[in-house]
Amino acid sequence: MKKMNRRAFLQSSAAVGALSGIKVARAGGSSPSNQPIIIDLFMRGGMDGLNVVPPFSGPNRNFYEQLRPDIQVPLTGTNRVLDIGEAMGFHPAASGLRDMYLGGDLAIIHGTGLPQENTSRSHFDAMKLRELGTPSNISTSDGWLTRHLNSTPHITGSEIIPVLVSNGSNPISLQAYYNALTVDQVGGYNPNSGDFAESHASAIGEMYQGNSALDQSVGSAMDTLGIISALDLDNYTPAGGANYPDSTFGRQLSLIAQLVKEDLDINVATADLGGWDTHNGQGDGGGGSFYGKVDNMSESVRALWQDLKASGLGDQVTIVVHSEFGRRARQNGQGNSGTDHGSGNVMFLIGGKINGGYSYGQFIGLANDELFGGEDIAPVVDFRRVFSTILQEIMGNSNISYVFPGYENHVSMNFTAQEVIFKSGFE
């Protein structure tokens, strides 16, 4: 693993002054480092992509209504499908996603998932296989983002914060990576409070000076404390009129924006939104608990993108929204029911280097002979193909065979080029 110099930087007497200088450098509104940044947002629990991007017209609409007589998103009424002039639309709570799509900033990738031979309906297995980036090996020692960070030419060892985890702990995608800034809230971030806060933190730092995983993890926590203390993050005004939801996820994405804008050389940022395991109580007619979940996700991501784009960072940032699997095409019961674990799903890509306003991948269809195993949206796009296209064409990392061992014969998905695969094409 590459050794980072962040600890040495933070332990120097110039650390606070240097961090203050960064704020002056950022005053121009664009990042001097031009570091490409991938923001990985994991929707844990199996997000029902078929209701986030439901059929709007054509034969798939008829099949959809038959498969989901209660939980379908209707074409009329208060919670009707948001029409984008195509065969698919957006959930009524996803106006943020809809607006980014119509504005050319968001692309939809249909039919993504684990390779069909490795498909799993276990949350634990599907999440782990996806985050390890090795669908045929659940025992890989490091995560795919760790391998990206260890192989990208953009990480030289001089970065202050190469990785930001806006959560309480590192995801499996960063397994075996010990130099991440891991923090889910600024307020109260200290191992102790009061008059002994600094001495307590210093004592902890002196106890863990070795090279073991524990030493590096504790050292990273102490680095976090130093950075948070040196930066004024308590009073934040988002750019471009962005309005983050007053939710845990909204606050996590707001923190990502704040620290990205401090120009600390962040290459990777991650956050999670759980609670998508909607076996029951999903909500009929486009409403219910699923509506609130989609609204939180959509408005938080809208605010993050609006904030960063207005700050001049649009071309540096690529936001990925994805889940471990989709849901079954057929609802499981009647009246305020839900959906069981499925396979294929949608992914959303947002960024200045994304050719948005288009759909990529392939939505095979909802006829019985088109469903995977007669039950699921067909997973026809290997998720590694999506991330490999981002790594090669946006993040500047061509070491795909190292990041995704066993993944061969990569073909670009062309969502970073002017050429598009299809605009509608689901009829």
Wavefront OBJ file of the C-alpha trace (Angstrom):
o trace
v 0.000 0.000 0.000
v 1.244 3.502 -0.786
v 2.413 5.505 2.205
v 0.739 8.878 2.528
v 2.500 11.919 3.956
v -0.629 13.355 5.542
v 0.351 12.400 9.099
v 3.736 14.055 8.772
v 2.048 17.142 7.369
v -0.455 17.332 10.202
v 2.203 16.763 12.858
v 4.286 19.678 11.593
v 4.056 23.103 13.214
v 2.913 24.577 9.890
v -0.174 22.395 9.582
v -2.771 24.861 10.805
v -1.240 27.706 8.846
v -1.122 25.628 5.676
v -4.748 24.643 6.050
v -5.650 28.291 6.521
v -3.751 29.049 3.323
v -5.826 26.491 1.460
v -8.924 28.538 2.204
v -7.309 31.581 0.603
v -6.396 29.506 -2.456
v -9.985 28.285 -2.788
v -11.391 31.803 -2.844
v -11.339 31.826 -6.639
v -13.983 29.102 -6.784
v -11.985 26.452 -8.665
v -9.670 23.806 -7.341
v -5.959 24.541 -7.968
v -5.113 20.828 -7.820
v -7.610 19.755 -10.540
v -7.803 16.394 -8.786
v -10.511 14.188 -10.368
v -12.988 13.092 -7.710
v -15.347 10.124 -7.636
v -18.165 10.345 -5.074
v -19.534 6.849 -4.458
v -23.046 6.826 -2.979
v -24.256 3.344 -2.003
v -28.003 2.785 -1.555
v -27.867 -0.149 0.889
v -30.715 -2.626 1.106
v -31.537 -3.105 -2.566
v -33.106 0.055 -4.029
v -36.176 -0.639 -6.177
v -34.892 0.897 -9.396
v -37.984 -0.198 -11.317
v -40.064 2.250 -9.258
v -37.414 4.989 -9.278
v -37.330 4.820 -13.104
v -40.666 3.182 -14.045
v -41.974 2.485 -17.563
v -44.052 5.347 -18.917
v -45.311 3.943 -22.207
v -45.129 0.986 -24.563
v -45.562 -2.737 -23.823
v -43.348 -2.572 -20.728
v -45.863 -0.199 -19.164
v -48.594 -2.814 -19.586
v -46.426 -5.558 -18.089
v -45.415 -3.227 -15.248
v -49.029 -2.540 -14.292
v -49.804 -6.259 -14.336
v -46.776 -7.133 -12.200
v -47.378 -4.317 -9.726
v -51.124 -3.653 -9.474
v -50.781 -1.864 -6.102
v -47.267 -0.423 -5.789
v -46.995 0.784 -9.387
v -46.265 4.471 -9.935
v -49.432 5.630 -11.742
v -49.695 7.693 -14.911
v -52.312 10.021 -13.414
v -53.044 11.638 -10.085
v -50.925 13.328 -7.449
v -48.114 10.781 -7.464
v -47.925 10.227 -11.208
v -44.771 9.325 -13.114
v -42.621 12.317 -14.028
v -42.675 12.419 -17.824
v -39.359 13.044 -19.586
v -40.684 12.401 -23.096
v -39.361 8.851 -23.224
v -40.558 5.305 -22.648
v -39.310 5.510 -19.038
v -39.978 8.255 -16.510
v -39.026 9.123 -12.931
v -40.726 8.498 -9.603
v -42.734 11.572 -8.473
v -40.328 12.078 -5.544
v -37.313 12.052 -7.885
v -37.709 15.545 -9.324
v -34.083 16.254 -8.453
v -32.895 13.317 -10.555
v -35.358 14.269 -13.314
v -34.111 17.859 -13.421
v -30.440 16.802 -13.560
v -31.302 14.354 -16.355
v -33.153 16.944 -18.417
v -30.350 19.426 -17.714
v -27.808 17.059 -19.252
v -25.914 16.371 -16.023
v -27.261 12.885 -15.164
v -27.125 9.627 -17.104
v -29.139 6.474 -16.389
v -27.423 3.103 -16.725
v -30.008 0.328 -17.083
v -29.624 -3.386 -16.402
v -26.556 -3.205 -14.167
v -25.544 -5.756 -11.565
v -23.223 -8.591 -10.722
v -22.436 -10.940 -13.635
v -25.362 -13.341 -14.060
v -23.277 -16.349 -13.022
v -22.367 -14.572 -9.758
v -25.777 -13.123 -8.926
v -26.717 -13.285 -5.252
v -29.906 -12.227 -3.484
v -28.102 -12.064 -0.130
v -27.551 -8.481 1.022
v -24.286 -9.412 2.717
v -22.861 -11.347 -0.221
v -24.047 -8.976 -2.950
v -22.727 -5.881 -1.170
v -19.412 -7.509 -0.359
v -18.856 -8.902 -3.853
v -19.678 -5.550 -5.386
v -17.477 -3.553 -3.002
v -14.563 -5.961 -3.255
v -14.870 -5.751 -7.027
v -14.308 -9.501 -7.349
v -17.726 -11.098 -8.042
v -16.332 -14.655 -7.941
v -14.303 -14.211 -4.742
v -15.815 -13.070 -1.460
v -12.493 -13.389 0.402
v -10.473 -10.711 -1.426
v -8.295 -8.862 1.061
v -8.825 -5.322 -0.225
v -11.645 -3.299 -1.778
v -11.820 -2.029 -5.341
v -11.508 1.613 -4.303
v -8.412 0.706 -2.286
v -6.860 -0.843 -5.393
v -7.817 2.220 -7.425
v -6.117 4.510 -4.904
v -3.013 2.321 -4.889
v -2.715 2.397 -8.675
v -3.930 5.796 -9.857
v -1.244 8.254 -11.003
v -3.181 11.052 -9.305
v -2.160 9.827 -5.828
v 1.492 10.758 -5.261
v 1.788 10.734 -1.476
v 1.616 14.499 -1.018
v -2.169 14.634 -0.638
v -3.643 16.014 2.572
v -6.844 13.937 2.370
v -6.934 11.470 -0.544
v -10.121 9.810 0.756
v -13.180 11.114 2.603
v -15.720 8.735 4.148
v -18.791 10.677 5.253
v -19.956 7.944 7.578
v -19.077 6.305 10.878
v -16.833 3.629 9.346
v -15.096 2.745 6.093
v -17.068 0.757 3.503
v -15.753 -2.599 2.258
v -14.769 -0.901 -1.013
v -12.004 0.772 1.058
v -11.016 -2.393 2.924
v -7.268 -2.394 3.792
v -7.023 1.364 3.227
v -5.946 3.202 6.385
v -5.561 6.820 5.319
v -9.183 7.854 4.893
v -10.697 10.808 6.686
v -13.724 9.124 8.283
v -16.245 11.484 9.823
v -20.034 11.705 9.657
v -20.517 14.932 11.600
v -18.362 17.885 12.557
v -19.936 18.831 15.863
v -18.568 17.004 18.872
v -15.844 15.201 16.940
v -13.374 14.678 19.805
v -12.426 11.693 21.996
v -13.027 13.911 25.034
v -14.387 17.354 25.747
v -13.631 20.253 28.011
v -10.237 21.407 29.288
v -8.536 18.051 28.702
v -9.556 17.606 25.053
v -6.159 18.436 23.556
v -4.093 16.529 26.091
v -6.338 13.477 25.737
v -5.996 13.497 21.943
v -2.220 13.953 22.219
v -1.917 10.995 24.610
v -3.881 8.756 22.253
v -1.700 9.807 19.326
v 1.486 8.963 21.230
v 0.184 5.505 22.127
v -0.228 4.450 18.497
v 2.945 5.253 16.575
v 3.596 1.855 14.973
v 2.830 0.448 11.524
v 0.092 -2.044 12.362
v -3.438 -1.710 11.010
v -4.590 -0.551 14.470
v -1.830 2.063 14.671
v -2.709 3.371 11.216
v -6.442 3.421 11.954
v -5.989 5.317 15.234
v -3.493 7.618 13.548
v -6.045 8.342 10.840
v -8.635 9.228 13.496
v -6.164 11.628 15.122
v -5.459 13.164 11.719
v -9.189 13.653 11.279
v -9.346 15.479 14.586
v -6.530 17.769 13.527
v -8.113 18.584 10.193
v -11.571 19.213 11.610
v -10.058 21.457 14.277
v -8.090 23.453 11.709
v -10.990 24.037 9.320
v -14.025 26.195 10.027
v -16.809 23.822 9.016
v -19.513 24.771 11.492
v -20.890 27.711 9.535
v -21.436 26.655 5.952
v -23.375 28.303 3.133
v -23.787 26.062 0.069
v -23.143 27.584 -3.345
v -25.714 28.076 -6.064
v -28.663 28.159 -3.663
v -28.311 24.445 -2.928
v -30.633 23.275 -0.166
v -29.604 20.053 1.575
v -32.411 18.074 3.256
v -32.350 18.088 7.056
v -31.514 14.385 7.143
v -28.473 12.317 8.017
v -27.809 11.682 4.324
v -28.249 15.353 3.464
v -25.762 16.334 6.165
v -23.286 13.692 4.991
v -23.372 15.033 1.436
v -23.099 18.600 2.685
v -19.934 17.618 4.567
v -18.512 16.050 1.398
v -19.121 19.297 -0.492
v -17.497 21.366 2.269
v -14.328 19.310 2.351
v -14.076 18.922 -1.427
v -14.227 22.702 -1.701
v -11.358 23.076 0.791
v -9.055 21.656 -1.908
v -7.510 18.928 0.232
v -6.683 16.700 -2.785
v -9.649 14.370 -2.271
v -9.741 11.678 -4.964
v -12.478 9.461 -3.477
v -15.462 10.294 -1.258
v -18.151 7.880 -0.084
v -21.477 7.937 1.756
v -24.319 5.463 2.310
v -28.091 5.630 2.499
v -29.717 2.513 3.944
v -33.292 1.366 4.456
v -34.116 0.243 0.904
v -35.150 -3.305 1.842
v -38.843 -2.806 1.060
v -40.339 -6.297 1.458
v -43.554 -4.723 2.750
v -45.034 -1.316 3.432
v -43.375 0.142 0.339
v -46.409 2.276 -0.393
v -49.202 2.007 -2.924
v -49.703 4.289 -5.892
v -46.294 5.955 -5.743
v -46.659 7.069 -2.129
v -45.785 5.692 1.290
v -42.363 5.208 2.863
v -40.689 4.659 -0.496
v -41.708 8.162 -1.548
v -39.865 9.643 1.420
v -36.786 7.515 0.803
v -36.588 8.533 -2.860
v -37.171 12.184 -1.991
v -34.320 12.170 0.547
v -31.932 10.545 -1.929
v -32.934 12.679 -4.908
v -32.906 16.050 -3.118
v -29.641 15.313 -1.291
v -27.871 14.373 -4.519
v -29.379 17.386 -6.305
v -28.038 19.692 -3.580
v -24.581 18.093 -3.675
v -24.296 18.491 -7.432
v -25.748 22.014 -7.431
v -23.325 23.053 -4.670
v -20.224 21.628 -6.352
v -21.167 22.722 -9.869
v -21.806 26.287 -8.739
v -18.401 26.244 -7.027
v -16.652 25.560 -10.325
v -15.964 21.905 -9.555
v -18.397 20.269 -11.989
v -15.757 18.963 -14.375
v -13.728 17.445 -11.532
v -16.561 15.542 -9.887
v -18.316 12.311 -10.874
v -21.133 11.160 -8.578
v -22.234 7.502 -8.751
v -25.511 6.314 -7.174
v -25.955 2.546 -7.012
v -27.239 -0.381 -4.929
v -26.241 -4.017 -4.371
v -29.182 -5.350 -6.422
v -32.667 -4.412 -7.585
v -36.027 -5.898 -6.595
v -38.284 -8.555 -8.081
v -40.442 -7.278 -10.899
v -43.583 -8.704 -9.288
v -44.931 -7.280 -6.024
v -45.235 -9.776 -3.166
v -48.802 -9.470 -1.963
v -51.660 -7.021 -2.160
v -52.239 -3.674 -0.514
v -49.242 -1.731 0.861
v -46.982 -4.635 -0.025
v -43.438 -4.561 -1.301
v -40.890 -6.400 -3.385
v -38.373 -9.129 -2.628
v -34.677 -9.235 -3.495
v -33.934 -9.123 -7.209
v -30.954 -8.780 -9.547
v -30.637 -6.072 -12.210
v -30.961 -2.402 -11.344
v -30.307 1.167 -12.465
v -27.238 3.250 -11.689
v -27.104 7.045 -11.903
v -24.018 9.002 -12.981
v -23.777 12.755 -12.471
v -20.908 15.031 -13.445
v -19.412 17.509 -15.878
v -17.605 14.717 -17.740
v -20.787 12.615 -18.038
v -22.776 12.872 -21.255
v -26.054 13.194 -19.390
v -29.637 13.362 -20.537
v -29.321 9.888 -22.037
v -29.849 6.280 -21.004
v -27.163 3.633 -21.427
v -26.982 -0.090 -20.879
v -29.998 -2.205 -21.726
v -33.461 -2.656 -20.254
v -34.342 -6.110 -21.621
v -38.028 -5.875 -20.722
v -40.742 -7.082 -18.361
v -42.334 -9.901 -20.348
v -42.003 -13.218 -18.535
v -39.451 -14.556 -21.012
v -37.437 -11.327 -20.705
v -37.128 -11.430 -16.912
v -34.007 -12.991 -15.416
v -35.127 -16.337 -14.010
v -38.684 -15.277 -14.787
v -38.600 -12.880 -11.810
v -35.984 -10.123 -11.978
v -34.843 -7.231 -14.143
v -32.105 -8.839 -16.246
v -28.562 -7.879 -15.113
v -26.892 -7.507 -18.511
v -24.304 -4.810 -17.704
v -21.469 -5.896 -15.423
v -21.128 -3.154 -12.785
v -17.356 -3.322 -13.294
v -17.817 -2.097 -16.849
v -19.476 1.084 -15.550
v -16.760 1.780 -12.981
v -13.963 0.837 -15.393
v -15.242 3.389 -17.913
v -15.211 6.034 -15.184
v -11.728 5.067 -13.979
v -10.151 5.027 -17.438
v -11.876 7.957 -19.088
v -12.506 10.335 -16.171
v -10.264 9.344 -13.259
v -7.200 8.749 -15.420
v -6.510 5.245 -14.080
v -5.863 2.676 -16.811
v -4.953 -0.151 -14.402
v -8.325 -1.850 -14.782
v -7.019 -5.413 -14.513
v -5.474 -4.524 -11.141
v -8.511 -2.680 -9.797
v -10.874 -5.429 -10.967
v -8.839 -8.681 -11.104
v -10.471 -11.239 -13.365
v -12.395 -8.617 -15.350
v -11.372 -8.953 -18.989
v -12.087 -7.483 -22.414
v -13.374 -4.150 -21.146
v -15.375 -2.126 -23.641
v -16.172 1.525 -22.941
v -19.814 2.382 -22.324
v -19.288 5.710 -24.120
v -21.099 7.803 -21.539
v -18.151 10.204 -21.439
v -18.134 10.686 -25.233
v -20.415 12.606 -27.561
v -21.651 9.395 -29.119
v -24.717 7.925 -27.375
v -26.093 4.399 -27.437
v -29.756 5.320 -27.336
v -32.017 8.080 -26.172
v -35.242 6.201 -25.641
v -35.144 2.750 -27.210
v -37.353 0.831 -24.755
v -40.397 0.543 -26.957
l 1 2 3 4 5 6 7 8 9 10 11 12 13 14 15 16 17 18 19 20 21 22 23 24 25 26 27 28 29 30 31 32 33 34 35 36 37 38 39 40 41 42 43 44 45 46 47 48 49 50 51 52 53 54 55 56 57 58 59 60 61 62 63 64 65 66 67 68 69 70 71 72 73 74 75 76 77 78 79 80 81 82 83 84 85 86 87 88 89 90 91 92 93 94 95 96 97 98 99 100 101 102 103 104 105 106 107 108 109 110 111 112 113 114 115 116 117 118 119 120 121 122 123 124 125 126 127 128 129 130 131 132 133 134 135 136 137 138 139 140 141 142 143 144 145 146 147 148 149 150 151 152 153 154 155 156 157 158 159 160 161 162 163 164 165 166 167 168 169 170 171 172 173 174 175 176 177 178 179 180 181 182 183 184 185 186 187 188 189 190 191 192 193 194 195 196 197 198 199 200 201 202 203 204 205 206 207 208 209 210 211 212 213 214 215 216 217 218 219 220 221 222 223 224 225 226 227 228 229 230 231 232 233 234 235 236 237 238 239 240 241 242 243 244 245 246 247 248 249 250 251 252 253 254 255 256 257 258 259 260 261 262 263 264 265 266 267 268 269 270 271 272 273 274 275 276 277 278 279 280 281 282 283 284 285 286 287 288 289 290 291 292 293 294 295 296 297 298 299 300 301 302 303 304 305 306 307 308 309 310 311 312 313 314 315 316 317 318 319 320 321 322 323 324 325 326 327 328 329 330 331 332 333 334 335 336 337 338 339 340 341 342 343 344 345 346 347 348 349 350 351 352 353 354 355 356 357 358 359 360 361 362 363 364 365 366 367 368 369 370 371 372 373 374 375 376 377 378 379 380 381 382 383 384 385 386 387 388 389 390 391 392 393 394 395 396 397 398 399 400 401 402 403 404 405 406 407 408 409 410 411 412 413 414 415 416 417 418 419 420 421 422 423 424 425 426 427
